[in-house]
């Protein structure tokens, strides 16, 4: 009698697969992992390619699903994620790669290359990604060009918004400042590019300076759309360059740069 009553309350067995597809759309990856350990049926369901293929189609749209799942020859490292019998769950691996935010903090100097004209430093900022930001503040006698570059590795094919998180404090960036992002491919697709003048920096400063509290607010600047073509992951180079060598540069705080996959 007790066993029969327990079976009646076991909703993991009684729910049909279509409902689990719907429920899974609202769960985090950690939630799904925990659920998959509750019983053999859910473990089988949550480690099948069909479920993760469904999540890709729901969260990223038909075009992304078709590119990576339906009609894909994308090279995937099968050793990263496997099911209980050590067979790779390819759709799960692709989903995790797609859902993961791709950000690099400017305070992580190990991931950047800089010009050798100045000593770049970080300052603490609790509102930043990891507690520190890169602050461009030259002394008046320091007049050199500026170049900052970083590299995203093994980014999946697709179109990405290239987003910089920054804030300004009476910026002084004379000349032209170029922001760019390009994939390291023989025949690269669209690359992201934006050029700002001193007036552009001042305009954004006026937009995001709060006179009431005398604070400067963070903002997100999309410099363009980057496209990675083909069926293989690619490295992506991101850079900021100001060629003016006659004036000091200051008043720019950089938090992080992000590649955000566009739902097509």
N, C-alpha and C positions, 0 to 999 in steps of 0.2 A: 504494500500500500504506500509506504514511504517512498520507495523507488518510483512508483508511478506518479506520485505528486511532484517529486523532484523533476521528472521528465517534463511534466506539464509546465513547469516554471523555467525550463531551459530555453530561453528565447534565442540563443545562439544556434540551436538546432532547428527551431520552428520557423525562423525567418527565412524567406526565400532569397535567392542570390540577388535579385534585382533590388531588394531593399538594402542589402549590404553594399552594393555599388553606390547607392544614394547616400548611405550613412558615411561611407569612406570618403566621400567628397568633402565632408566637413571636419575630418580628423587630421591631426598632425601626423607626421611620420612616426614620432614616438608613441602616439596613441595607437596607431596601427600595429606597431611592433608589440606593444603590450597585449593588445587584443589577440594577436596571432599566437600568443603563448597560452591562451586560456583553454583551447581545445584543438583537437586534430582537424576538425572541419574548418575552423577559422584559419588555422595555420596553412592549410592547403589553399584556401580561398585567397588569403592575403599574400601568398608567395607565387601566385600564378601571373603570367604575363598579361592575361586579359584584364585583370583588375587594374594594373598600373597603366596599361594602354588606355583604359577608360579615363583614368585621372588626367593623363596628358591631354586627351581630347577635351575634357571638361574645363580644365584650368588654362590651357594655352591655345585652344581653338583647333579647327580642322586642319588648317595649313601646316601648323607645327606637327600635329599628330601624323599627317600624311608624310611629311618629310622624314621624321625620325622613326616611325613605326611601320606604316603601310608600304612605303616605297623607299626604304632606306638600305644603303650599303655602308652605313656609318660604322667605323671601326670602334669597338668598345672593349675596355679592359675587363674580361670576364672574371678576373680574380677578385674584383672588389666586392661583389654581392652575389651570394649563391643561396639556393634553397636547401632544404634538409638533406637532399641527396647529392649535393654539390654540383647541381646543374645551374648555370647562370640564369638569373632572372633579368633578362636584358631590359625589359620595359621599366623595371624598378630602378635599375642603374641610370637609365636615361632620365627618368622622372627626378631623381635626386640631384642629378647634374643640372637640370633645368630649374628646379625650385630653389637651389642654393644661391643666395645673394653673392654677387661677384664684386667685392669692394676691396680697395687697397687704401690704407690710411697713410697720409702724408708724413705722419710721425714715425713710420717704420722705415728708417733710413736704409735698412738692409735691402729693401725692395726698390730703391730709387737710385738714379745717377744724377748728379748735379754738376753745374759748371763749377770751376775751381776759383772763381773770382771772389767768392764771399764765404763766410762761415754760416751755414744754415743752422738754425736752432729751433727747438720746439718750446712751447710754453704750455702749462697746464690749463685745461678747460674741461670742466665736468660735463658740459653739454655736447662734447665731441664723441666720436665713435669709440675711442679707447682712452680718453682722458687727456690726450695731448694733441696739439695742432702745430702745423708748420706756420711760422709767422715771418713774413717777409718785411724786414725793417732795416734798410741800409742806413749807415751813417751818412751825413751830408757829403763827406769827402770821398765816399765810395761810389764810383760811377763806372759801372760795367754792364755788359749785356747779361741776360738771365736765361738759364735753360734748366728745366726739370723734366725728367723722363722716368717712366716705369713700364713694367711689362706684365700683362695678364697671360698666363700660360694655359694652353689646351682648352680654348673656348670653343664650344660646339658651333656648328654652322647655324646661321640665322641672322636676323636683323636686331641690332641692339641700340637703345638710346645710351649715349655717353654722357653721364651726369657728374658734374663737379659740385661738391658741397663747400661753400665758402662764405665768408663775411668780410666786410670792408670797414675801415676806420680812416676816413679822409684819405683815400688812396692817392698815391702819386706814382703813376705808371705811364710816363711820357713815351711817345713813340707808339708802335703797334705791337700788341701782344697776341700771339697766335696760339690757339688751343687745337690739338689735332689727335686723331686716333686712326690707326691703319692696321689692317691684318697682315701678317707676314705670309703672303701667298704669292705664287708665281703670277697668277691673274686675279688680283684682289677685286672684290666688289666695291660697293660704295664706301668711301671713307668719311669720317666725321671731321668737320673743320669749322672754326669760328675765329674771327679776328675782332679784337676790341681795341679801341683807342682810349686815351685818357678820359674823354667825355663819356664813354660807355661805362667805365669804372665809376665815375662820379654820379652818373645817372642811377646805377644800381645802388650806390651808397645812399643816395637821397631816398630811394624807394624803401630801403630796409634799415634806415636809421630811425629810431623811436625818440622823438624830441621829449616826450613826457618822462620817460625813464632814463634818457641819455644812454641808451644801449644800442648796440649794433646787432641785428638779427641775422641768423644763418639763412641762406637761401640755396636753392638747387638750380643750377644752370645747365641746361642741356646744350651741348656744343654741336650736336648733330646726330645723324644715324649712321651707324657702322654696319656693314654687311660682310659676313663670312660666307663665302661660296663653297661649293663642292660637298664632299661627304666625309671630310676629315677635320678634326679639331685643329685650330690654328692659334698661334700666339698673337697677341695684340699689343702694339706699342702706343703709349699715351704720352703726350708731351705738352709743355707750356714753354713758350719762348718769347722773349722780348729782346730785340736786337739793338735797342738804344744803348749807347755806351757813353752818353754825355750827362746823364742824370741819375741820381740815386733813386731807389725804388722802395716804397714802404706802404704800409696800411692794408696789406692783404693777408688774410688768414685762410689756410687751406686745411680742410678736415679729411675728406677722402674723395676718390673718384670711383664711379660705379658703372658697370655694364649691365643694363637692364633689358632683358629679352622682350621684344615687342610681340604681342599676341597678334597674329596675322589672320 
